[in-house]
Structures are given as structure tokens and as C-alpha cells.
């Protein structure tokens, strides 16, 4: 008889925390723009903003 097992993992520490990409995007954005509004917007974009900054930074 074939027996099927299912395993589940739950991460309790990362449920409501800001990810590293978002925190990095917020720090970069605020350093460049000195605007909290742009920092929040870029924090939502996270790694996309970090990659954009890395590609366009002079």
C-alpha cells in the first residue's frame, strides 16, 4: 500500500517583518531623495528598486 505524507513548515518570525530587500530599498531611497514618501514607495518595490539603483547609479 502506498502511503502519502505531507510536511508543512511555518515561519513565525517573518510573518510581519520587513524583508531585507525592502529595508535596503528604503535606506537607499532616503539617502538619495531625502523623502519619506519616496522611501515608502521604493520600500514596497523592494528588490526591483535596489536593482534599478544598481544599474543606474553613477
ZAVOPA-567428 format. One line per 3 residues: number of its first residue (from 0); their letters; for each residue x, y, z of N, C-alpha, C, O. Coordinates in steps of 0.1 Angstrom, whole numbers, plus 5000, padded with zeros to 4 digits. Each point is the difference from the previous one (the first is absolute). Example, Ala and Ser with C-alpha at 12.3 -4.5 7.8 and 13.67 -1.06 7.14 Angstrom:
% ZAVOPA-567428
0> as> 5132/4943/5078/4991/5012/5000/5009/5012/5000/5010/5000/5007 ~ 4986/5011/4986/5009/5011/5000/4992/5011/5008/5005/5011/5001
% end
This chain:
% ZAVOPA-567428
0> xxx> 5008/4988/5000/4992/5012/5000/5009/5013/5000/5010/5000/5007 ~ 4986/5009/4985/5008/5012/4999/4995/5010/5010/4988/5003/5002 ~ 5022/5003/5005/4997/5009/5011/5005/5014/4996/5011/5002/4997
3> xxx> 4980/5008/5004/5004/5014/4996/5001/5008/5013/4991/5000/5009 ~ 5020/5007/4992/5003/5009/5011/5001/5014/4996/5007/5003/4989 ~ 4987/5006/5018/5002/5014/4997/5007/5007/5011/4996/4998/5012
6> xxx> 5013/5010/4985/5008/5008/5010/4997/5014/4998/4999/5005/4989 ~ 5000/5002/5022/4998/5015/4999/5009/5007/5009/5004/4995/5011 ~ 5001/5017/4985/5009/5008/5008/4993/5013/5002/4994/5006/4991
9> xxx> 5008/4999/5021/4994/5013/5003/5011/5009/5005/5008/4997/5009 ~ 4993/5015/4985/5010/5010/5004/4993/5010/5009/4992/5008/4995 ~ 5011/4992/5018/4993/5009/5009/5007/5014/5001/4994/5009/5004
12> xxx> 5019/4992/4993/5007/5012/5002/4999/5010/4988/5002/5012/5002 ~ 4994/4983/4986/5000/5009/4989/4986/5004/4995/4998/5005/4989 ~ 4992/4992/5019/4986/5003/4996/4997/5014/4998/4994/5004/4990
15> xxx> 5010/5005/5019/4997/5014/5000/5012/5009/5000/5000/5012/5003 ~ 5012/4983/4992/5012/5008/5000/5003/5005/4986/4995/4994/4990 ~ 5013/5016/5010/5004/5005/4987/5012/4992/4995/5009/4997/5008
18> xxx> 4991/4999/4980/5010/4992/4994/5013/5009/4998/5000/5012/5000 ~ 5011/4981/4998/5013/5006/4998/5000/5009/4987/5005/5011/5001 ~ 4988/4985/4989/4999/5008/4987/4993/5013/5002/5004/5010/4995
21> xxx> 4985/4989/5013/4992/5012/5002/5008/5010/5009/5000/5012/4998 ~ 5007/4983/5013/5007/5008/5008/5012/5007/4993/5003/5012/5002 ~ 5003/4980/4989/5011/5006/4992/4995/5010/4991/5007/5011/4998
24> xxx> 4982/4987/4995/4994/5009/4991/4996/5013/5007/5002/5011/4995 ~ 4993/4988/5017/4996/5012/5008/5012/5008/5004/5000/5012/4999 ~ 5011/4981/5005/5012/5007/5004/5007/5007/4988/5004/5012/5001
27> xxx> 4996/4982/4987/5006/5006/4988/4991/5012/4996/5006/5010/4997 ~ 4981/4988/5003/4991/5010/4995/5001/5012/5009/5001/5012/4995 ~ 4999/4987/5018/5000/5011/5009/5013/5007/4999/5001/5013/5001
30> xxx> 5010/4980/4997/5013/5006/4999/5001/5009/4987/5006/5010/5000 ~ 4988/4985/4989/5001/5007/4988/4990/5011/4999/5003/5011/4995 ~ 4984/4987/5009/4989/5010/4998/4997/5008/5012/4994/5011/4998
33> xxx> 5010/4985/5014/4996/5007/5012/4985/5002/5001/4995/5011/5004 ~ 4997/4979/4992/4986/5001/5000/4994/4987/5006/5003/4989/4996 ~ 4989/5012/5014/4994/4989/5007/4990/4993/4990/4998/4988/5000
36> xxx> 4994/5020/4993/4990/4995/4990/5007/4991/4990/4995/4988/4998 ~ 5016/5017/4996/5007/4991/4990/5006/4988/5006/5001/4989/4994 ~ 5004/5012/5019/5006/4989/5007/4989/4989/5002/5003/4988/4999
39> xxx> 4985/5016/5004/4989/4990/5002/4997/4993/4987/4998/4988/4999 ~ 5000/5020/4990/4997/4995/4987/5011/4990/4995/4997/4989/4996 ~ 5015/5015/5006/5011/4992/4996/5002/4987/5009/5004/4990/4995
42> xxx> 4992/5012/5018/5000/4988/5009/4990/4990/4995/5002/4988/5002 ~ 4986/5016/4993/4991/4991/4995/5005/4992/4988/4998/4988/4998 ~ 5010/5019/4993/5005/4994/4988/5012/4991/5004/5002/4990/4993
45> xxx> 5005/5013/5018/5010/4991/5005/5012/4997/4991/5006/5010/4996 ~ 4996/4978/5000/5011/4996/4992/5000/5006/4986/5011/5002/4994 ~ 4977/5001/5001/5000/5007/4987/5007/5013/5000/5007/5004/4991
48> xxx> 4990/5004/5020/5007/5013/5001/5015/4998/5003/5008/5008/4994 ~ 4996/4983/5013/5014/4997/5003/5007/4997/4987/5011/5005/4997 ~ 4983/4986/4995/5006/4997/4987/5000/5012/4991/5010/5003/4993
51> xxx> 4980/5005/5006/4999/5012/4992/5011/5010/5005/5007/5005/4991 ~ 4995/4997/5022/5010/5009/5005/5014/4994/4996/5009/5008/4996 ~ 4993/4979/5005/5013/4995/4997/5004/5001/4985/5011/5002/4996
54> xxx> 4979/4998/4996/5002/5001/4985/5002/5014/4995/5006/5003/4990 ~ 4988/5007/5018/5000/5014/4995/5009/5009/5009/5001/5012/4996 ~ 5004/4983/5014/5009/5008/5009/5013/5004/4993/5005/4992/4992
57> x> 4999/5020/5010/5012/5005/4993/5012/5000/5010/5011/5004/4996
% end
